[in-house]
Amino acid sequence: MNRNALLFGGVALLYVLTGFFQSWNTALAIFNMGLISAVMALGVNIQWGYAGLFNVGIMGFVALGGLATVLVSAPPVGEAWAAGGLRILIALVVGAGTVLAGVLTFKRMTPGRARNLAVIGIFVVGFVLYRTLFDPARDAIEAVNPSVSGFLGGANLPILIAWPVGGLIAAGAAWLIGKTALGLRSDYLAIATLGIAEIIIAVMKNEDWMARGVKNVVGLPRPVPYEVDLQESTTFVERAVGLGLDPAAASSLWVKILYAGLFAAVLLALIWLTQMALNSPWGRMMRAIRDNETAAEAMGKDVTRRHLQIFVIGSAICGMAGAMMTTLDGQLTPGTYQPLRFTFLIWVMVIVGGSGNNWGSVLGGFLIWWLWIQVEPIGGAIMNVVTLPLPDGSGLKEHLLDSVQHIRLLTMGVVLLLVLRFSPRGLIPEK
């Protein structure tokens, strides 16, 4: 049997065993996040596996995708818009106009003292005007019932529209970042993308008028029914009882299955598109640039332009995944966008699965996410068995039991080391 099929079958078996030994609700919850993780891993694999771009600012693009769900699907707060919505928009236009005017002046004027003074003058005047308009409007918006709103809200559109919009917002941010950062050496690019991602998160945490900051936006619309509505449906209850299921458990299962269908459709579409791109002349060109930029440039390829292109595409996929994850959570919580979860973990997925191979990234996404969730409870159960001979109150027993909380990081490190030692190109290597 094909080795790749065996690997996917082994990972699928882990999820099935989770359903049998724990619960199918747990298995489906892990599976849904596994689907989203696989989408993120695809985005990173496009950047690193296709073009060799070392992007460690993944969480910034994921966060922008999450922000898109609020901007698209949250209902608008009329009182906040009346208090300062128009002034905020004018201030943002002034800010963007200032940056544009400064850039155009710098490009069109002759280098020298006059150009420097002109650019500085534009930015100083623009900044003062921007703050004069922005600060009072922001304060007025955030003062509108801050316990439950204090922000502008969104467009009140179906939340599924937020998924491509999240990709577009992340792509726009990636274009701006790429225009300035992609000329850097790989290690400097990593530092730059990490710093910019932290800036994006900091802005989301502190600008309450936009998405409530650390107060979080809860109760976002869902693309699937609510469990309570299903439990109140006579037809659904009769079908659940006919299958021998408790209606409450059945409603939760059905909602997770519907989410899984939506996420799987996105993942399958992305796999098809990325495979088509990889096997096209464009994909071969990208790999040629990755392997030898100098030779590719000698053949007339615009390396910087292609790097920007691939950086934007990969970031857009991560942004879409961020919107999907926020949809699944039903809330935007900027405080949860931590580098460990959205940078280190996704990179482990790509490396373990197989850099440069789309199917490898998908396999890594499912496998690493399952391990991330399950190793702690499994490790706790094993440690309880190991420490049974030790008396209660033993310092060694307490220390061993307390160390279980660190087993996630230990497991990720061990898995990464084993794969790099015995299969350095990943479980499903690039052909």
Contacts in CASP RR format, 6 or more apart in sequence:
PFRMAT RR
TARGET T0000
AUTHOR 0000-0000-0000
METHOD contacts of the structure
MODEL  1
MNRNALLFGGVALLYVLTGFFQSWNTALAIFNMGLISAVMALGVNIQWGY
AGLFNVGIMGFVALGGLATVLVSAPPVGEAWAAGGLRILIALVVGAGTVL
AGVLTFKRMTPGRARNLAVIGIFVVGFVLYRTLFDPARDAIEAVNPSVSG
FLGGANLPILIAWPVGGLIAAGAAWLIGKTALGLRSDYLAIATLGIAEII
IAVMKNEDWMARGVKNVVGLPRPVPYEVDLQESTTFVERAVGLGLDPAAA
SSLWVKILYAGLFAAVLLALIWLTQMALNSPWGRMMRAIRDNETAAEAMG
KDVTRRHLQIFVIGSAICGMAGAMMTTLDGQLTPGTYQPLRFTFLIWVMV
IVGGSGNNWGSVLGGFLIWWLWIQVEPIGGAIMNVVTLPLPDGSGLKEHL
LDSVQHIRLLTMGVVLLLVLRFSPRGLIPEK
4 359 0 8 1.000
4 363 0 8 1.000
4 428 0 8 1.000
7 363 0 8 1.000
7 427 0 8 1.000
7 428 0 8 1.000
8 363 0 8 1.000
11 363 0 8 1.000
11 366 0 8 1.000
11 367 0 8 1.000
11 370 0 8 1.000
14 367 0 8 1.000
14 370 0 8 1.000
14 374 0 8 1.000
15 27 0 8 1.000
15 30 0 8 1.000
15 31 0 8 1.000
15 366 0 8 1.000
15 370 0 8 1.000
16 27 0 8 1.000
18 26 0 8 1.000
18 27 0 8 1.000
18 30 0 8 1.000
18 370 0 8 1.000
18 374 0 8 1.000
19 26 0 8 1.000
19 27 0 8 1.000
24 253 0 8 1.000
25 249 0 8 1.000
25 252 0 8 1.000
25 253 0 8 1.000
25 256 0 8 1.000
28 253 0 8 1.000
28 256 0 8 1.000
28 257 0 8 1.000
28 260 0 8 1.000
29 256 0 8 1.000
30 369 0 8 1.000
30 370 0 8 1.000
30 373 0 8 1.000
30 374 0 8 1.000
31 256 0 8 1.000
31 260 0 8 1.000
31 366 0 8 1.000
32 256 0 8 1.000
32 259 0 8 1.000
32 260 0 8 1.000
32 263 0 8 1.000
32 328 0 8 1.000
33 325 0 8 1.000
33 328 0 8 1.000
33 369 0 8 1.000
33 373 0 8 1.000
34 365 0 8 1.000
34 366 0 8 1.000
34 369 0 8 1.000
34 370 0 8 1.000
35 260 0 8 1.000
35 263 0 8 1.000
35 264 0 8 1.000
35 266 0 8 1.000
35 267 0 8 1.000
36 263 0 8 1.000
36 321 0 8 1.000
36 322 0 8 1.000
36 324 0 8 1.000
36 325 0 8 1.000
36 328 0 8 1.000
37 321 0 8 1.000
37 345 0 8 1.000
37 346 0 8 1.000
37 349 0 8 1.000
37 365 0 8 1.000
37 366 0 8 1.000
37 368 0 8 1.000
37 369 0 8 1.000
38 267 0 8 1.000
38 349 0 8 1.000
38 361 0 8 1.000
38 362 0 8 1.000
38 364 0 8 1.000
38 365 0 8 1.000
38 366 0 8 1.000
39 263 0 8 1.000
39 266 0 8 1.000
39 267 0 8 1.000
39 270 0 8 1.000
39 317 0 8 1.000
39 320 0 8 1.000
39 321 0 8 1.000
39 324 0 8 1.000
40 58 0 8 1.000
40 62 0 8 1.000
40 317 0 8 1.000
40 318 0 8 1.000
40 321 0 8 1.000
40 322 0 8 1.000
40 342 0 8 1.000
40 346 0 8 1.000
40 349 0 8 1.000
40 365 0 8 1.000
41 346 0 8 1.000
41 349 0 8 1.000
41 350 0 8 1.000
41 361 0 8 1.000
41 362 0 8 1.000
41 364 0 8 1.000
41 365 0 8 1.000
42 267 0 8 1.000
42 270 0 8 1.000
42 271 0 8 1.000
42 274 0 8 1.000
42 317 0 8 1.000
42 358 0 8 1.000
42 361 0 8 1.000
42 362 0 8 1.000
43 313 0 8 1.000
43 314 0 8 1.000
43 315 0 8 1.000
43 317 0 8 1.000
43 318 0 8 1.000
43 321 0 8 1.000
43 361 0 8 1.000
44 55 0 8 1.000
44 58 0 8 1.000
44 314 0 8 1.000
44 318 0 8 1.000
44 346 0 8 1.000
44 347 0 8 1.000
44 349 0 8 1.000
44 350 0 8 1.000
44 361 0 8 1.000
45 350 0 8 1.000
45 354 0 8 1.000
45 355 0 8 1.000
45 356 0 8 1.000
45 357 0 8 1.000
45 358 0 8 1.000
45 360 0 8 1.000
45 361 0 8 1.000
46 274 0 8 1.000
46 310 0 8 1.000
46 313 0 8 1.000
46 314 0 8 1.000
46 317 0 8 1.000
47 53 0 8 1.000
47 55 0 8 1.000
47 310 0 8 1.000
47 311 0 8 1.000
47 314 0 8 1.000
47 315 0 8 1.000
48 54 0 8 1.000
48 55 0 8 1.000
48 350 0 8 1.000
48 355 0 8 1.000
48 356 0 8 1.000
49 290 0 8 1.000
49 350 0 8 1.000
49 355 0 8 1.000
49 356 0 8 1.000
49 430 0 8 1.000
50 278 0 8 1.000
50 283 0 8 1.000
50 286 0 8 1.000
50 287 0 8 1.000
50 290 0 8 1.000
50 310 0 8 1.000
50 356 0 8 1.000
51 286 0 8 1.000
51 289 0 8 1.000
51 290 0 8 1.000
51 306 0 8 1.000
51 307 0 8 1.000
51 310 0 8 1.000
51 311 0 8 1.000
52 186 0 8 1.000
52 290 0 8 1.000
53 182 0 8 1.000
53 186 0 8 1.000
53 189 0 8 1.000
53 307 0 8 1.000
53 310 0 8 1.000
53 311 0 8 1.000
54 186 0 8 1.000
54 187 0 8 1.000
54 189 0 8 1.000
54 190 0 8 1.000
55 189 0 8 1.000
55 190 0 8 1.000
55 193 0 8 1.000
55 311 0 8 1.000
55 315 0 8 1.000
56 190 0 8 1.000
56 193 0 8 1.000
56 194 0 8 1.000
56 197 0 8 1.000
56 339 0 8 1.000
56 343 0 8 1.000
56 347 0 8 1.000
57 193 0 8 1.000
57 194 0 8 1.000
57 195 0 8 1.000
57 196 0 8 1.000
57 197 0 8 1.000
57 343 0 8 1.000
58 197 0 8 1.000
58 318 0 8 1.000
58 342 0 8 1.000
58 343 0 8 1.000
58 346 0 8 1.000
58 347 0 8 1.000
59 197 0 8 1.000
59 201 0 8 1.000
59 337 0 8 1.000
59 338 0 8 1.000
59 339 0 8 1.000
59 341 0 8 1.000
59 342 0 8 1.000
59 343 0 8 1.000
60 173 0 8 1.000
60 196 0 8 1.000
60 197 0 8 1.000
60 200 0 8 1.000
60 201 0 8 1.000
60 337 0 8 1.000
60 342 0 8 1.000
61 170 0 8 1.000
61 173 0 8 1.000
61 174 0 8 1.000
61 197 0 8 1.000
61 315 0 8 1.000
61 318 0 8 1.000
61 319 0 8 1.000
61 322 0 8 1.000
62 318 0 8 1.000
62 319 0 8 1.000
62 321 0 8 1.000
62 322 0 8 1.000
62 325 0 8 1.000
62 337 0 8 1.000
62 342 0 8 1.000
63 197 0 8 1.000
63 200 0 8 1.000
63 201 0 8 1.000
63 204 0 8 1.000
63 322 0 8 1.000
63 334 0 8 1.000
63 337 0 8 1.000
64 166 0 8 1.000
64 167 0 8 1.000
64 169 0 8 1.000
64 170 0 8 1.000
64 173 0 8 1.000
64 200 0 8 1.000
64 319 0 8 1.000
65 162 0 8 1.000
65 166 0 8 1.000
65 167 0 8 1.000
65 169 0 8 1.000
65 170 0 8 1.000
65 319 0 8 1.000
65 320 0 8 1.000
65 321 0 8 1.000
65 322 0 8 1.000
65 323 0 8 1.000
65 326 0 8 1.000
66 162 0 8 1.000
66 166 0 8 1.000
66 319 0 8 1.000
66 322 0 8 1.000
66 323 0 8 1.000
66 325 0 8 1.000
66 326 0 8 1.000
66 332 0 8 1.000
67 166 0 8 1.000
67 169 0 8 1.000
67 204 0 8 1.000
67 210 0 8 1.000
67 211 0 8 1.000
67 332 0 8 1.000
68 162 0 8 1.000
68 163 0 8 1.000
68 165 0 8 1.000
68 166 0 8 1.000
68 167 0 8 1.000
68 168 0 8 1.000
68 169 0 8 1.000
68 319 0 8 1.000
68 323 0 8 1.000
69 159 0 8 1.000
69 162 0 8 1.000
69 166 0 8 1.000
69 220 0 8 1.000
69 323 0 8 1.000
69 326 0 8 1.000
69 327 0 8 1.000
69 332 0 8 1.000
70 153 0 8 1.000
70 154 0 8 1.000
70 211 0 8 1.000
70 217 0 8 1.000
70 220 0 8 1.000
70 326 0 8 1.000
70 332 0 8 1.000
71 153 0 8 1.000
71 154 0 8 1.000
71 155 0 8 1.000
71 162 0 8 1.000
71 165 0 8 1.000
71 211 0 8 1.000
72 154 0 8 1.000
72 155 0 8 1.000
72 157 0 8 1.000
72 159 0 8 1.000
72 161 0 8 1.000
72 162 0 8 1.000
72 165 0 8 1.000
73 154 0 8 1.000
73 155 0 8 1.000
73 156 0 8 1.000
73 157 0 8 1.000
73 158 0 8 1.000
73 159 0 8 1.000
73 161 0 8 1.000
73 162 0 8 1.000
73 220 0 8 1.000
73 221 0 8 1.000
74 153 0 8 1.000
74 154 0 8 1.000
74 156 0 8 1.000
74 217 0 8 1.000
74 220 0 8 1.000
75 153 0 8 1.000
75 154 0 8 1.000
75 156 0 8 1.000
76 152 0 8 1.000
76 153 0 8 1.000
76 154 0 8 1.000
76 155 0 8 1.000
76 156 0 8 1.000
77 144 0 8 1.000
77 149 0 8 1.000
77 150 0 8 1.000
77 151 0 8 1.000
77 152 0 8 1.000
77 153 0 8 1.000
79 144 0 8 1.000
79 145 0 8 1.000
79 149 0 8 1.000
80 141 0 8 1.000
80 144 0 8 1.000
80 149 0 8 1.000
80 150 0 8 1.000
80 151 0 8 1.000
80 152 0 8 1.000
80 153 0 8 1.000
80 209 0 8 1.000
81 152 0 8 1.000
83 137 0 8 1.000
83 140 0 8 1.000
83 141 0 8 1.000
83 143 0 8 1.000
83 144 0 8 1.000
84 137 0 8 1.000
84 140 0 8 1.000
84 141 0 8 1.000
85 137 0 8 1.000
85 141 0 8 1.000
85 152 0 8 1.000
87 133 0 8 1.000
87 134 0 8 1.000
87 136 0 8 1.000
87 137 0 8 1.000
87 140 0 8 1.000
88 134 0 8 1.000
88 137 0 8 1.000
88 138 0 8 1.000
88 141 0 8 1.000
88 152 0 8 1.000
88 209 0 8 1.000
90 133 0 8 1.000
91 130 0 8 1.000
91 133 0 8 1.000
91 134 0 8 1.000
91 137 0 8 1.000
92 134 0 8 1.000
94 126 0 8 1.000
94 129 0 8 1.000
94 130 0 8 1.000
94 133 0 8 1.000
95 126 0 8 1.000
95 130 0 8 1.000
98 122 0 8 1.000
98 123 0 8 1.000
98 125 0 8 1.000
98 126 0 8 1.000
98 127 0 8 1.000
98 129 0 8 1.000
98 130 0 8 1.000
101 122 0 8 1.000
102 119 0 8 1.000
102 122 0 8 1.000
102 123 0 8 1.000
105 115 0 8 1.000
105 118 0 8 1.000
105 119 0 8 1.000
105 122 0 8 1.000
106 115 0 8 1.000
106 119 0 8 1.000
109 115 0 8 1.000
109 118 0 8 1.000
137 209 0 8 1.000
138 207 0 8 1.000
138 209 0 8 1.000
141 150 0 8 1.000
141 151 0 8 1.000
141 152 0 8 1.000
141 209 0 8 1.000
142 150 0 8 1.000
142 151 0 8 1.000
142 208 0 8 1.000
142 209 0 8 1.000
143 150 0 8 1.000
144 150 0 8 1.000
146 208 0 8 1.000
146 215 0 8 1.000
149 212 0 8 1.000
150 208 0 8 1.000
150 209 0 8 1.000
150 212 0 8 1.000
151 208 0 8 1.000
151 209 0 8 1.000
151 210 0 8 1.000
151 211 0 8 1.000
151 212 0 8 1.000
151 217 0 8 1.000
152 209 0 8 1.000
152 210 0 8 1.000
153 211 0 8 1.000
158 221 0 8 1.000
158 223 0 8 1.000
159 220 0 8 1.000
159 221 0 8 1.000
159 222 0 8 1.000
159 223 0 8 1.000
159 327 0 8 1.000
160 223 0 8 1.000
160 262 0 8 1.000
162 323 0 8 1.000
162 327 0 8 1.000
163 266 0 8 1.000
163 320 0 8 1.000
163 323 0 8 1.000
163 324 0 8 1.000
163 327 0 8 1.000
164 320 0 8 1.000
165 323 0 8 1.000
166 316 0 8 1.000
166 319 0 8 1.000
166 320 0 8 1.000
166 322 0 8 1.000
166 323 0 8 1.000
167 315 0 8 1.000
167 316 0 8 1.000
167 317 0 8 1.000
167 319 0 8 1.000
167 320 0 8 1.000
167 323 0 8 1.000
168 316 0 8 1.000
169 319 0 8 1.000
170 315 0 8 1.000
170 316 0 8 1.000
170 318 0 8 1.000
170 319 0 8 1.000
170 320 0 8 1.000
171 312 0 8 1.000
171 313 0 8 1.000
171 315 0 8 1.000
171 316 0 8 1.000
172 312 0 8 1.000
173 200 0 8 1.000
173 315 0 8 1.000
174 311 0 8 1.000
174 312 0 8 1.000
174 314 0 8 1.000
174 315 0 8 1.000
174 316 0 8 1.000
175 308 0 8 1.000
175 312 0 8 1.000
177 192 0 8 1.000
177 193 0 8 1.000
177 196 0 8 1.000
177 311 0 8 1.000
178 307 0 8 1.000
178 308 0 8 1.000
178 311 0 8 1.000
178 312 0 8 1.000
179 308 0 8 1.000
181 189 0 8 1.000
181 192 0 8 1.000
181 193 0 8 1.000
181 196 0 8 1.000
182 189 0 8 1.000
182 304 0 8 1.000
182 307 0 8 1.000
182 308 0 8 1.000
182 311 0 8 1.000
183 189 0 8 1.000
183 304 0 8 1.000
183 307 0 8 1.000
184 192 0 8 1.000
194 339 0 8 1.000
194 343 0 8 1.000
197 339 0 8 1.000
197 343 0 8 1.000
201 334 0 8 1.000
201 335 0 8 1.000
201 337 0 8 1.000
204 210 0 8 1.000
204 211 0 8 1.000
204 213 0 8 1.000
204 334 0 8 1.000
204 337 0 8 1.000
205 213 0 8 1.000
205 214 0 8 1.000
205 334 0 8 1.000
205 335 0 8 1.000
206 213 0 8 1.000
207 213 0 8 1.000
208 215 0 8 1.000
211 217 0 8 1.000
211 332 0 8 1.000
211 334 0 8 1.000
212 332 0 8 1.000
213 334 0 8 1.000
214 334 0 8 1.000
214 335 0 8 1.000
216 331 0 8 1.000
216 332 0 8 1.000
216 333 0 8 1.000
216 334 0 8 1.000
217 331 0 8 1.000
217 332 0 8 1.000
218 330 0 8 1.000
218 331 0 8 1.000
219 330 0 8 1.000
219 331 0 8 1.000
220 326 0 8 1.000
220 327 0 8 1.000
220 330 0 8 1.000
220 331 0 8 1.000
220 332 0 8 1.000
222 327 0 8 1.000
222 330 0 8 1.000
223 258 0 8 1.000
223 262 0 8 1.000
223 327 0 8 1.000
224 255 0 8 1.000
224 258 0 8 1.000
224 259 0 8 1.000
224 262 0 8 1.000
225 254 0 8 1.000
225 255 0 8 1.000
225 258 0 8 1.000
226 255 0 8 1.000
227 248 0 8 1.000
227 251 0 8 1.000
227 252 0 8 1.000
227 255 0 8 1.000
228 251 0 8 1.000
230 236 0 8 1.000
230 247 0 8 1.000
230 250 0 8 1.000
230 251 0 8 1.000
230 254 0 8 1.000
230 255 0 8 1.000
231 237 0 8 1.000
231 247 0 8 1.000
231 248 0 8 1.000
231 251 0 8 1.000
236 247 0 8 1.000
236 250 0 8 1.000
236 251 0 8 1.000
236 254 0 8 1.000
237 247 0 8 1.000
239 250 0 8 1.000
240 246 0 8 1.000
240 247 0 8 1.000
240 250 0 8 1.000
240 251 0 8 1.000
241 247 0 8 1.000
243 250 0 8 1.000
245 253 0 8 1.000
259 328 0 8 1.000
262 324 0 8 1.000
263 324 0 8 1.000
263 328 0 8 1.000
266 320 0 8 1.000
266 324 0 8 1.000
267 362 0 8 1.000
270 317 0 8 1.000
271 358 0 8 1.000
271 359 0 8 1.000
271 362 0 8 1.000
274 358 0 8 1.000
275 358 0 8 1.000
277 283 0 8 1.000
278 358 0 8 1.000
285 296 0 8 1.000
285 301 0 8 1.000
285 306 0 8 1.000
286 306 0 8 1.000
286 310 0 8 1.000
288 295 0 8 1.000
288 296 0 8 1.000
288 299 0 8 1.000
288 301 0 8 1.000
289 296 0 8 1.000
289 301 0 8 1.000
289 303 0 8 1.000
289 306 0 8 1.000
289 307 0 8 1.000
293 303 0 8 1.000
296 303 0 8 1.000
297 303 0 8 1.000
326 332 0 8 1.000
344 412 0 8 1.000
345 368 0 8 1.000
345 369 0 8 1.000
345 372 0 8 1.000
345 412 0 8 1.000
348 368 0 8 1.000
348 412 0 8 1.000
348 413 0 8 1.000
348 415 0 8 1.000
348 416 0 8 1.000
349 361 0 8 1.000
349 364 0 8 1.000
349 365 0 8 1.000
349 367 0 8 1.000
349 368 0 8 1.000
349 369 0 8 1.000
350 361 0 8 1.000
350 364 0 8 1.000
351 416 0 8 1.000
351 419 0 8 1.000
351 420 0 8 1.000
351 426 0 8 1.000
352 364 0 8 1.000
352 367 0 8 1.000
352 368 0 8 1.000
352 415 0 8 1.000
352 416 0 8 1.000
352 419 0 8 1.000
352 426 0 8 1.000
352 427 0 8 1.000
353 360 0 8 1.000
353 361 0 8 1.000
353 363 0 8 1.000
353 364 0 8 1.000
353 365 0 8 1.000
353 367 0 8 1.000
353 419 0 8 1.000
353 426 0 8 1.000
353 427 0 8 1.000
353 428 0 8 1.000
354 360 0 8 1.000
354 361 0 8 1.000
354 364 0 8 1.000
354 425 0 8 1.000
354 426 0 8 1.000
354 427 0 8 1.000
354 428 0 8 1.000
354 429 0 8 1.000
354 430 0 8 1.000
355 361 0 8 1.000
355 425 0 8 1.000
355 426 0 8 1.000
355 430 0 8 1.000
356 430 0 8 1.000
357 428 0 8 1.000
357 429 0 8 1.000
357 430 0 8 1.000
357 431 0 8 1.000
359 428 0 8 1.000
360 426 0 8 1.000
360 427 0 8 1.000
360 428 0 8 1.000
363 427 0 8 1.000
363 428 0 8 1.000
364 427 0 8 1.000
367 427 0 8 1.000
368 412 0 8 1.000
368 415 0 8 1.000
371 411 0 8 1.000
371 412 0 8 1.000
371 415 0 8 1.000
372 408 0 8 1.000
372 412 0 8 1.000
375 407 0 8 1.000
375 408 0 8 1.000
375 411 0 8 1.000
376 404 0 8 1.000
376 405 0 8 1.000
376 407 0 8 1.000
376 408 0 8 1.000
379 404 0 8 1.000
379 407 0 8 1.000
380 401 0 8 1.000
380 404 0 8 1.000
380 407 0 8 1.000
383 400 0 8 1.000
383 401 0 8 1.000
383 403 0 8 1.000
383 404 0 8 1.000
384 401 0 8 1.000
386 400 0 8 1.000
387 394 0 8 1.000
387 396 0 8 1.000
387 397 0 8 1.000
387 400 0 8 1.000
387 401 0 8 1.000
390 396 0 8 1.000
390 397 0 8 1.000
391 397 0 8 1.000
419 426 0 8 1.000
419 427 0 8 1.000
423 429 0 8 1.000
END
